[in-house]
Amino acid sequence: MILKVYPGFLIAVLLGLIGLGLGLLQERVELNWAKLDASLLSKTNASLRENPPGAGKLPNSRPVASPTDDRQIPLITTRQGPLRVTNQTEYPLRLALLTYQPPTTSYGEPAHWDFAPGEGGSQGVTLSLPGGDLQLKKGDILVAFAQDGSRRYWGPYVVGETPLPVWNAQVSEWQLVLQS
């Protein structure tokens, strides 16, 4: 008696056996997010001590490795101060802010500001809220997006945790230069 084996059936059986074998060899991987976040944070801090971001003049405030500059402040900081923004793009932008509300992990009411292309020039514009001065603090979130339908965006930036905005210790303010 001769059995006829179809090639498609044979391939399916072989793939099933391989899958079953791999399933039996599979190891379980568990991540401890608290330890992972802490180790990532310590590596980031060590890297920043070696190569802190630039905090020089506003137009050149992109993060730059310059260990000899006294004005450099590590990213992980408890600095609190106003925000100066420059739109050096060719796009009309909206900058949105979510303020962090410690000790909870919630955020306050969002706020936003609109900028024309090139608004702020080389000096930037200090932002404020209808109720008074704006004071950025660690954990606040900023994101900017073009309002011309081009789908371009900048950020998100987490104050004190991402390279931008930059803390300028000379004038005690956060600076954000949005560039194309």
N, C-alpha and C positions, 0 to 999 in steps of 0.2 A: 504494500500500500504506500503510495507516494502522496505526501502532504504538500499542497501548494501554499507557499508563504508569500504574501504580498509584501513588496519592499516598503511601502508606507507603514504597514502594520509593524514590521520589524524595526523600523526606525523609531516609531512611537514607543514600542516596548523598551528599546535600548535607552531612549531618553528618559523614560519613566524610571528605569532601574538606576540610571546615573543620578537622577533627581532624588530618588529614595536614599541612595548611598550618601549623597551630599547632605541630605537632611539628617541622617544618623550621625554624621561627623560634625554637625554644626555645634559651635560653642555659644554659650550664652554670654552676652556682653552687657554689663550694666554700667551706667555712668552716674557718678556722684556729682551733680551739677554744682553743689556748693564748693567742693574741693576743686573742680575744674575751673570755676570762676575765680577762686582765690589764686590758683596757680597761674592762670592767664593774667590776672591783674598784677601779680608779683613780677612775671616776666616782662609785662608792659612797662612797669615802673623801672625795672633794671635797664631796659632798652632806652627809656626816656632819660635816665640819668646820664647815659653815655651820649645820646644824641637828642637833646631837648629841642622843641620846636622854636622857630624864630618868632620873636616878639618885637621886632624893630619898628621902623616907621610903618604907618598904615598901608601904603601901597605895596610894600614888600613884605607883608606879614604872613606870607605862606610859610608853612613849617619848613625849617632849614636846620640841618645839623651844624651847630656852632657852639661847641663846648666852652669857648673862651668868652662868650657874651654874658656879662653879669646880669642882664635883664631877663634871662631865660628862667622860666618857672615850669616845673614839671606839670604834666597834664592833669594828674590826679591831685586836685587841690580843693581847698575850701574857700577860695576867693569868691567874693560877692561884689558886684559893681554894675555900672551902667553898660549898655551895649552901643557900640558905634558901628554902623554898617555902611559899606560902599558897594554900589552896584556898578562894577566895571564891565558888565556884559552889554550886548546890543539888544537885550530883551527887556520888556517891561516885566518886572518880577513882583511876586507876592511873597513876603516872608511871614511864616506862621510860627507861633510860639506856644508851647505847652509848658506851664510852670509846674515843677515838681513840688508836691506837698508832703514833706516828711512830717512825722515818722511813718505815715501810711505810704502805700505805694501808688497813690492816686495822683491825678493831675488836676490843676485848677482850670478855670475857664480859658479857652484858647483866645489868643489875640493875633492880629495880623496887621501888616503895614505893606503898602504898595510903593514900588520904586519905578521911576522912569529909567530908560536905558542911560547908563552913565551917571545916574543920580548919586550925589555924594562926592563926586570929583575925587580929589586926592586926600581930602580931609575926612570924608565920611559924614554921616548924620547920626547924632545921638538920639536914640529912640526913647519915647516916653509913653505912658498909658494915660487914658482919660482921667483916671483917679490920682495921677501923680507920676513920680519918677519910676522908671523900670530898673529893677535890680536883679540881674541874672545871678543864678547860683548853681552849684553843682547839681546835675540831674535834669535841669531844664532842657527841653528839646526844641531845636530850631530846624525848619526845613523851608527851602525857597523853591518856587517853581515859576516857570515862564507863563505869562498870561496871554500869549499870542497863539496858543494852540500847537506850539512846536513840541510839546510833551517833554521839555527839558526841565530837570530839577537839580537842586543842590542839597546835599545832606542825605539823611538826617544827621544833625550835629547834636551830640549830647554834651552839654557844658561840663567841662572838667574831665571828660572821659574820651573825647575824640580830638584830633589835632586842631580842628576849628570849632568854635571861635578861639582866638588866641588871647591870653591874658597879657596886658601891657602893664607891667608894674610901675613904670614911670608916671603914668597918668591914672593908675588904678581903675582900669576899665577893660571890658571884653571888646575885641575887635573882630569883625567878620567882613572879609573882602570877598565878594562873589565875582568870580571870573569865568570867562567862557572856556 
